[in-house]
Amino acid sequence: MKKILSLLSAVTLGISVVTPVAACNNKNSSGLDKGIQSKPDEPPVTYDIKYYQDLYDITKVKYDNKKQNIDELKAQAMIAQICGGGVLICDELQKMIDVAKVELYQYNVILSDCQYQIFSLQYNGNFIEPTIKVKALGFLTDKLTTLSTIKAIMLLYPTNYRQNDIAKINTQIVIVQKLIMNLSN
């Protein structure tokens, strides 16, 4: 039972839509904190190959853990326990698996983006050579396919996701589509 509860808690974590990371400073300009000394501005985050490689490595571990959680949900013992002794995945378990897949696919989007960013930095964004252009398009196409899959799952379970979450995915899809179109010309 503990295993089911831990898997359920992992599956029911809130959704976080993947967006590019940006450095920002949290300043309060309301004037209410005049007596409080503000911290000096933090240096901006440097988005270099090492940054994206580190992000990739961290995300890959999370991806692998989530994939293992999904595999455990699909295990025969779990099917029997959650689906009342049956051998087929019931609707309740399928919903849990699909919700977990959204998180898994979000990690995949980050991985694809890191690969694209590393590749872009290696070639200074110069994708003129056909083989380089094809590889860059591959990263973007993978990201687009994954975002579309996330959206499809979210639409299957509208009570689990806010319209704002779906709108963010739609925005990301449009951005990636524009990048693909620009790179294809």
C-alpha positions as CSV (number, residue, x, y, z in Angstrom):
1,M,0.0,0.0,0.0
2,K,2.9,2.4,0.8
3,K,4.2,1.9,-2.8
4,I,0.8,2.8,-4.3
5,L,0.6,5.9,-2.1
6,S,4.1,7.0,-3.1
7,L,3.3,6.4,-6.8
8,L,0.1,8.3,-6.4
9,S,1.8,11.2,-4.8
10,A,4.4,11.3,-7.6
11,V,1.6,11.1,-10.2
12,T,-0.6,13.8,-8.7
13,L,2.1,16.4,-8.4
14,G,1.1,19.8,-9.9
15,I,1.8,20.3,-13.5
16,S,4.6,22.7,-14.4
17,V,4.7,23.9,-17.9
18,V,8.1,24.0,-19.4
19,T,9.3,27.5,-20.4
20,P,12.7,28.8,-21.1
21,V,14.5,29.8,-18.0
22,A,15.2,33.6,-17.6
23,A,17.1,35.4,-15.0
24,C,15.1,38.0,-13.1
25,N,15.5,40.0,-9.9
26,N,12.6,40.2,-7.5
27,K,12.4,43.9,-6.6
28,N,9.6,45.6,-4.7
29,S,9.2,49.0,-6.1
30,S,6.1,49.9,-4.0
31,G,8.1,52.1,-1.6
32,L,6.8,50.1,1.4
33,D,10.3,48.7,2.2
34,K,12.2,52.0,2.3
35,G,13.8,51.1,5.7
36,I,15.0,47.7,4.4
37,Q,18.2,47.5,2.5
38,S,17.7,45.5,-0.7
39,K,20.3,42.9,-1.7
40,P,22.6,43.9,-4.6
41,D,21.5,42.7,-8.0
42,E,22.5,39.1,-8.6
43,P,24.7,38.5,-11.7
44,P,22.7,37.3,-14.7
45,V,22.7,33.6,-15.4
46,T,25.1,32.7,-18.2
47,Y,23.4,30.4,-20.7
48,D,26.4,28.5,-22.0
49,I,27.0,24.9,-23.1
50,K,27.9,23.9,-19.5
51,Y,24.6,25.4,-18.2
52,Y,22.6,23.4,-20.7
53,Q,24.6,20.2,-20.2
54,D,24.1,20.5,-16.4
55,L,20.3,21.1,-16.9
56,Y,20.2,18.1,-19.3
57,D,21.9,15.9,-16.8
58,I,19.6,16.9,-13.9
59,T,16.5,16.5,-16.1
60,K,17.6,13.2,-17.4
61,V,17.7,11.8,-13.9
62,K,14.2,13.1,-13.3
63,Y,13.1,11.7,-16.6
64,D,14.5,8.2,-15.8
65,N,12.8,8.3,-12.3
66,K,9.4,9.2,-13.8
67,K,9.8,6.6,-16.5
68,Q,10.5,4.0,-13.7
69,N,7.4,5.2,-11.8
70,I,5.2,4.7,-15.0
71,D,6.7,1.2,-15.5
72,E,5.8,0.4,-11.9
73,L,2.2,1.6,-12.5
74,K,2.0,-0.7,-15.6
75,A,3.3,-3.7,-13.6
76,Q,0.9,-6.7,-13.3
77,A,0.8,-6.5,-9.5
78,M,-0.2,-2.8,-9.7
79,I,-2.9,-3.5,-12.2
80,A,-4.3,-6.3,-10.0
81,Q,-4.2,-4.1,-6.9
82,I,-5.7,-0.9,-8.4
83,C,-8.0,-2.5,-10.9
84,G,-9.6,-4.9,-8.5
85,G,-7.7,-8.1,-9.5
86,G,-8.1,-7.7,-13.2
87,V,-5.4,-8.2,-15.7
88,L,-6.2,-5.2,-17.9
89,I,-5.5,-1.6,-17.1
90,C,-8.7,0.0,-15.8
91,D,-9.7,3.6,-16.5
92,E,-8.5,4.8,-13.1
93,L,-5.0,3.4,-13.6
94,Q,-4.9,4.6,-17.2
95,K,-5.7,8.1,-16.0
96,M,-2.8,7.9,-13.5
97,I,-0.4,6.7,-16.1
98,D,-1.5,9.4,-18.6
99,V,-1.1,12.2,-16.0
100,A,2.4,10.8,-15.1
101,K,3.2,10.7,-18.8
102,V,2.5,14.5,-19.0
103,E,5.3,15.1,-16.5
104,L,7.6,12.6,-18.3
105,Y,7.0,14.3,-21.6
106,Q,7.7,17.7,-20.0
107,Y,11.1,16.4,-19.0
108,N,11.5,15.3,-22.6
109,V,10.8,18.8,-23.8
110,I,13.5,20.1,-21.6
111,L,15.9,17.5,-22.8
112,S,15.2,18.3,-26.5
113,D,15.5,22.0,-25.8
114,C,18.9,21.5,-24.0
115,Q,20.1,19.5,-27.0
116,Y,19.0,22.2,-29.4
117,Q,20.6,25.0,-27.3
118,I,23.9,23.1,-27.0
119,F,23.9,22.5,-30.7
120,S,23.0,26.1,-31.4
121,L,25.8,27.4,-29.1
122,Q,28.3,25.0,-30.8
123,Y,27.5,26.5,-34.2
124,N,26.8,30.0,-33.0
125,G,23.2,29.6,-34.4
126,N,24.6,29.2,-37.9
127,F,22.6,26.4,-39.4
128,I,23.4,27.1,-43.0
129,E,25.1,23.7,-43.8
130,P,22.4,21.1,-44.7
131,T,23.5,18.4,-42.3
132,I,23.6,20.9,-39.4
133,K,20.2,22.3,-40.4
134,V,18.6,18.8,-40.5
135,K,20.0,18.0,-37.0
136,A,18.6,21.3,-35.6
137,L,15.3,20.6,-37.2
138,G,15.3,17.1,-35.6
139,F,15.6,18.6,-32.1
140,L,12.8,21.1,-32.8
141,T,10.6,18.4,-34.4
142,D,11.0,16.2,-31.4
143,K,10.1,19.1,-29.1
144,L,7.0,19.9,-31.2
145,T,5.8,16.3,-31.3
146,T,6.2,16.0,-27.5
147,L,4.4,19.3,-26.9
148,S,1.5,18.1,-29.1
149,T,1.3,14.8,-27.2
150,I,1.2,16.7,-23.8
151,K,-1.6,18.9,-25.2
152,A,-3.5,15.8,-26.4
153,I,-3.3,14.2,-23.0
154,M,-4.3,17.4,-21.2
155,L,-7.4,17.6,-23.4
156,L,-8.3,14.1,-22.5
157,Y,-8.5,15.0,-18.8
158,P,-9.8,18.6,-18.8
159,T,-10.6,18.5,-15.1
160,N,-6.9,17.8,-14.2
161,Y,-5.5,20.8,-16.1
162,R,-6.3,24.5,-16.1
163,Q,-7.0,26.3,-19.3
164,N,-3.9,28.4,-18.5
165,D,-1.7,25.3,-18.6
166,I,-3.1,24.3,-22.0
167,A,-2.7,27.9,-23.3
168,K,1.0,27.8,-22.2
169,I,1.5,24.6,-24.2
170,N,-0.3,26.1,-27.2
171,T,2.1,29.1,-27.0
172,Q,5.1,26.8,-26.9
173,I,3.8,24.9,-29.9
174,V,3.4,28.1,-31.9
175,I,7.0,29.2,-31.0
176,V,8.5,25.9,-32.0
177,Q,6.5,25.9,-35.2
178,K,7.8,29.3,-36.1
179,L,11.4,28.2,-35.4
180,I,10.9,25.2,-37.6
181,M,9.4,27.3,-40.4
182,N,12.3,29.9,-40.2
183,L,14.9,27.1,-40.2
184,S,13.2,25.4,-43.1
185,N,13.4,28.4,-45.4
